Amino acid sequence: SVVEGGHMFPLEHPIDTVNYIKELIHRNSR
């Protein structure tokens, strides 16, 4: 549902969007 590096946030899949944002935060906090 979420394209890696594509910054695609499908509103019909809010959970995938949240997980994608959490993943970005996790990577940035390294």
C-alpha angles and dihedrals in degrees: 000000000000119000113221109240090357095097090223114164110186109200090206089064105046092159092057089048092052092048090049092052091047089051091052091050090048092051093046092051092059 
